Amino acid sequence: MAQEKTAAPAPRAAATDGAAGPPRGRTGTDTARRALAGRIAGAVAGGLLLFLSFPPLGLWFLAPLGLALTVLSVHGSRPRRALWLGLLTGLAFLLPALHWVSPIGTDAWLGLVALESLFYAAWAAGAALAVRLPLWPLWSAALWVAMEWARGQFPFGGFPWARVAFSQGESVFTPYAALGGAPLVTFAVALCGGLVALLVLRLLAAPRWDRAIALPLAGMLAVPAAAFAVPRFGDEGRTVTIGVIQGNVPGRGMHPLGDEPAVVLGNHTRMLHEMARAVREGRTPRPDLVVLPENSTDIDPYRSDFARAEIDAAVKDIGVPVLVGAVVGIGENNRATRSLVWDPVTGPGAYYDKQQLVPFGEYTPLKELVLALFERAGLVGKQSVAGTRDGDLKVGPVTVGAINCYEVAFDGIVGDTARTGATPLVVQTNNATYALTGLPAQQLAMSQLRAVEHNRAVVTSAITGISAYVTPDGTVAWRTGELVPAANVLRIPVRTAETVATRVGALPEWALILVSVGALAAAWRRGPRSLVHSANQDGDRQVGDE
């Protein structure tokens, strides 16, 4: 190939006329700035697309694209730069996704977002190392699973809200939940996103059809397609009729139960009487049991004769066992959030106490320090005591799996309850502080995923909404609006067959975590030279990164 002739450089004296060209290295600096701007735009856009994939918008198909942009923003970057690019992704994602925290206070919302965004920064630094390896879409996806696991553990028991799997309540990726639970769904979405990123890099490097293009394209199509091969469970021919009541509350925001006692209790007992009247008049089928939401009584029925008499009269009227949500005193200074079986003949009996408590909502971590710094923390009042047993409760003809509000986000709590054989799962929840925010819809998507994960119908009774019935295949068959009284009597399938996910528990998640650790170790051993090699191999044309 003939060599191109190049002009000899002009002598320095020739530049004395003031018409000299740009300073040496200017072109490289401009290119580096454009590359950095592209990385920043990709990090932010990736976070925003992730937000859009979550309810209430629920554009689930944007999740892989958001993850692809996130990976592209750190691909070819050094871990130090990737760290703050990941922080940008976390902020762009969580600021809108967790805006529902703002009724507690803007400081609480921003503080939580800042804390949780650190996990995304850590993922990005790790991903910048992992993409040095062959097959890096696998390792970056496993790292995302590991990051979400860490978020669900630390600090103060973790905060697993806004996991990628919870954007997939009813999508092509949802069936993976039956094999490996929420972690496997997250992995599948993140792997698909990584393959999209790899395809983009190779198209930029050589926009022609060949094996290098065909493989990631085939992979990104095969991952969601393979979900259709996951075995599905059939109907077992048994049902139970469950009444669901949503009584609503008089207050809003930080004081949802209102200032006048017994209003919330009255809302729910009145609706229980109305359901009983409708049954007697033949307007409503007779339920086998009724579910009331968390905090359906704002007075402790163990310590108040009035509350006990009101609940007992309503339960006797409907004539079937009722699962009551109550906050009950434990000693002088503590309390428990309780799912209480109330029998029309024998009264209050078996119960389940919430195990996964809400930090700063049901108890105060670092209590003395926090109370000294934030007067608002005193609103927690008596400190909650965590329960110690699973939520399998015999209620009428079935043993339901009681899950209490916040707990539906935690794999271990739901999985342990499902493994008792309890069916269906019943979620009692109080979202009154967060009414008309994104939280109720996000929580309903979690119930959808849990239904598929454990082959169980899920019945949700929410004090202000969204109350719902989710079929075992994840379809929302009935739901209420918010901030309205609502009730229904539903025929619910009783499934007993266990999924692979129910049987194996956290094993898929731990396997993916170990894979991610191994990938990081391998990338670290390869050293920084592999960064350049990997970038060239995958077609990353950005230069001057660091």
Secondary structure by P-SEA (a helix, b strand, c coil): cbbbbbccccccccccccccccccaaaaaaaaaaaaaaaaaaaaaaaaaaaaaccccccccaaaaaaaaaaaaaccccaaaaaaaaaaaaaacccccccccccccaaaaaaaaaaaaaaaaaaaaaaaaaaccccaaaaaaaaaaaaaaaaacccccccccccccccccccccccccccccaaaaaaaaaaaaaaaaaaaaaaaacccccaaaaaaaaaaaaaaaacccccccccccbbbbbbbbbbccccccccccccccaaaaaaaaaaaaaaaaaaaacccccccccccccccccccccccaaaaaaaaaaaaaaccccccccccccccccccccbbbbbccccccccccccccccccccccaaaaaaaccccccccccbbbbbcccccccccccccccccccccccaaaaaaaaaaccccbbbbbbcccccccaaaaaaaaaaaaaaaaccbbbbbbbccccccccccccccccccccccccccccbbbbbccccccccccaaaaaaaaaaaaaaaaaaaaacaaaaaaaaaaacccccccc
